[in-house]
Amino acid sequence: DTSTRPGAAGSVRQPGTAQALSIIIANAMPILAPAALVPSLPLLMKHFAYLPGSNFLVPLILTIPTLCLGFFSSLAGALADRFGRRPVLLTALLVFAVCGVAPVFMEDLRVILVARLFLGLAEACIPSSGNALLGDYFTGDSRRRWISLEMMLGPLIGSAMLLSGGFLGPISW
């Protein structure tokens, strides 16, 4: 039965609210990457204006992760099936965190783009493995309720990130 997981001392533990909310929050991470940067795009354009091709390269900071999400989600799902949904999700969240913060410490636009590429690859793995875990852990009405909550919270989290990015963006990209 895929709706239970072994717990301490061989007991079987049922997934509940904590697991569902953890997965839903993890699945919201790909929304954060572009939403947090959109308000800062004009500052990024100004900061990197001295570079040849910056009018093309700077917008890639936003689009590379989204392209990776589109192109590599199927592969990410296959990885989750092969290596396990939870290990793929946890690894992707770690890569997402590291690559999401790394550009703060970088000045080279090309290195920032590489970090955003790896962030995008992690983004492809997060909803693929996270949604599969929701499907594994919950069935019937419970599954529908959690997925509905996820669909409701995603746009709310994205809107909150756009607002916070709008307030913080003028301070520093």
C-alpha positions in Angstrom: 0.0 0.0 0.0 1.6 3.3 -1.1 -0.5 5.4 1.2 1.5 4.3 4.3 5.1 4.7 5.1 7.2 2.8 7.7 7.8 4.7 10.9 9.8 4.0 14.0 10.3 0.4 15.2 8.5 -1.0 12.1 5.2 0.7 12.8 3.2 2.1 9.9 2.5 5.8 9.8 -0.3 7.4 7.8 0.6 10.7 6.0 -1.4 13.6 7.3 -1.7 17.3 7.4 2.0 18.0 8.0 3.1 15.9 5.1 0.5 17.4 2.8 1.3 21.0 3.7 5.1 20.3 3.4 4.6 19.0 -0.1 2.2 21.9 -1.1 4.7 24.4 0.2 7.6 22.7 -1.7 5.5 22.6 -4.8 5.1 26.4 -4.5 8.9 26.9 -4.9 8.9 27.1 -8.7 6.4 30.0 -8.4 8.9 31.9 -6.3 11.9 32.0 -8.7 10.4 34.2 -11.4 7.9 36.1 -9.2 10.6 37.4 -6.9 12.7 38.7 -9.8 10.1 40.3 -12.1 10.0 43.6 -10.2 13.9 43.7 -10.2 14.3 43.2 -13.9 14.7 47.0 -14.7 17.5 47.2 -12.0 19.2 44.1 -13.4 19.1 45.6 -16.9 20.6 48.8 -15.6 23.3 46.9 -13.6 24.4 44.7 -16.5 23.9 47.3 -19.2 27.7 47.6 -19.8 27.8 44.0 -21.1 27.5 43.2 -24.8 24.2 41.4 -25.4 22.8 42.3 -21.9 19.4 43.1 -23.5 19.2 39.4 -24.4 21.1 37.9 -21.5 19.4 39.6 -18.6 15.9 38.5 -19.4 17.2 35.0 -19.6 17.7 35.2 -15.8 13.9 35.0 -15.7 13.2 32.7 -18.6 15.8 29.9 -18.2 14.1 28.4 -15.1 10.7 28.4 -16.8 12.1 26.9 -20.0 13.7 24.1 -17.9 10.4 23.5 -16.2 8.7 23.0 -19.5 11.5 21.0 -21.2 12.6 18.7 -18.3 9.5 18.0 -16.3 8.9 14.7 -18.0 12.5 13.7 -17.4 12.1 14.8 -13.8 9.1 12.5 -13.4 11.1 9.6 -14.8 13.8 10.3 -12.3 11.3 10.4 -9.5 9.9 7.0 -10.6 13.4 5.5 -10.9 15.1 6.9 -7.7 12.1 7.6 -5.5 9.9 10.7 -5.3 11.1 11.8 -1.8 14.8 11.7 -2.6 14.3 13.5 -5.9 12.2 16.1 -4.1 14.6 16.7 -1.3 17.6 16.9 -3.6 15.7 19.3 -5.9 14.8 21.5 -2.9 18.5 21.6 -1.8 19.7 22.5 -5.4 16.8 25.1 -5.6 17.9 26.7 -2.3 21.6 26.8 -3.2 21.2 28.0 -6.8 18.5 30.5 -5.8 20.7 32.2 -3.3 24.0 31.9 -5.2 23.4 34.9 -7.6 23.3 37.2 -4.6 27.1 36.5 -4.2 27.9 36.7 -7.9 28.7 39.5 -10.3 29.3 37.5 -13.5 26.1 37.4 -15.5 27.1 34.2 -17.3 27.7 32.4 -13.9 24.3 33.8 -12.7 22.7 32.3 -15.8 24.3 28.9 -15.1 23.0 29.1 -11.5 19.5 29.9 -12.9 19.8 26.9 -15.3 20.4 24.5 -12.3 17.6 26.3 -10.4 15.4 25.5 -13.4 16.4 21.9 -13.4 15.5 21.7 -9.8 12.2 23.4 -10.5 11.3 20.7 -13.0 11.8 18.1 -10.3 9.9 19.7 -7.5 6.3 19.6 -8.8 6.9 16.3 -10.6 7.9 14.5 -7.5 5.8 16.6 -5.1 2.5 16.0 -7.0 3.4 12.3 -7.3 3.9 12.1 -3.6 0.5 13.7 -3.0 -0.9 11.0 -5.3 1.0 8.3 -3.4 0.1 9.5 0.1 -3.6 10.4 -0.3 -6.6 8.9 -2.1 -10.1 9.9 -2.9 -11.6 13.0 -1.3 -8.5 13.6 0.8 -6.3 13.7 -2.4 -8.8 16.1 -4.1 -8.9 18.3 -1.1 -5.1 18.6 -0.9 -4.7 19.2 -4.6 -7.4 21.8 -4.5 -5.7 23.6 -1.7 -2.4 23.5 -3.6 -4.2 25.0 -6.7 -5.6 27.8 -4.5 -2.4 28.6 -2.6 -0.1 28.7 -5.7 -1.5 31.9 -7.1 -1.7 33.5 -3.6 1.9 32.7 -2.9 2.9 34.0 -6.4 1.0 37.2 -5.8 2.6 37.7 -2.4 6.0 37.2 -3.9 5.3 39.8 -6.7 4.2 42.3 -4.0 7.2 41.7 -1.8 9.5 41.8 -4.8 7.9 45.0 -5.8 8.7 46.5 -2.4 12.2 45.1 -2.0 13.3 45.3 -5.7 14.0 49.0 -5.6 16.3 48.5 -2.6 18.5 46.0 -4.3 18.2 43.3 -6.9 
